[in-house]
Amino acid sequence: MTDNFNGQPQYGQYDADGHGDQMGQSQGQGANQQYQGGQQYGQQYQPQQQGQQYPANIQYAGQQAYASQQGQQFAQFSSPMNTTAAYAQDERARHTSVTRAYFEMFLGILVTAVIAVLSAINGWFISFYQATGTIGYWGIVIAQLVLVVVLSTNISKMNTTVARLIFYLYAASMGFTLSVVFGVYGLTTIGLAFGLSSLFFLVLTMIGLTTRRNLLAWGPILFAALLTLVVVEILLMIFNAGGATMLISGISIVLFAGFTAYDAQKTRVILGQYQGQPEMIKKVSILCALDLYLDFINFFVSLLQLLGGSSD
């Protein structure tokens, strides 16, 4: 199940039936984001009313989702993508397709931000966790992974509207769990982290979209680094080794900076293959938006943890 340039299997592409190979990437990113956020919340935020700690693995859940999607991708494809033919596609059509993916990603972040703010103001997540405990939290994490798997493996069979709704539902659930950051950090720190993340994301995206270098060759290295990071974070969570939090955050920032440029170029190449297929472009752009969304979320949470830790 490969799409080929010059007869070679390609990274970051879809099979002939339109099935996505991005599932491991998006699932792992989501797991990474959830581990760090929960670690911050559980270790630093203790509600005065209940004196109770909260889940210690919000960012890990994001990394797990990302790694799972990347795992499917690299299990299916074994050699770097030859981007020459794809870059020869009509630039105007490709630009429109890429813009669509980034617009979907922007809307996903907007949904996450709105739900996070509303949840923080109204105490939705706190009330939910106090009522359900760890079981309820892990129920959300599992539900998020299911949404990513369903979206990634059934995209070709789905109505575009349904696929988009699943993506936004996932973004809303991430906002619900990410609302914990408002109990850990001040608004100034959160705003600074968000602004810097946006700036870095813009720069890295422009590099990925404009460079002539084949960044897709970085895929195996980035994926191996992500798996290593997930394993390390699991061990730190098990042994409650919070002292390495800032080091892990720094490594995560570098790793997801690489993924941001990588996914930007991958989005351009993949969508270039579906020119003349408007319905598939709409569907594939949602999967690309999911990857880009998780790149941003993971980068933001890692930077927030680094800035928050350095100011303690």
Helices and strands as residue ranges (DSSP letters): E 4-5, E 8-9, H 23-44, H 58-76, H 84-87, H 91-122, H 124-153, H 160-178, G 179-183, H 187-210, G 215-218, H 219-238, G 242-244, H 245-273, H 278-310
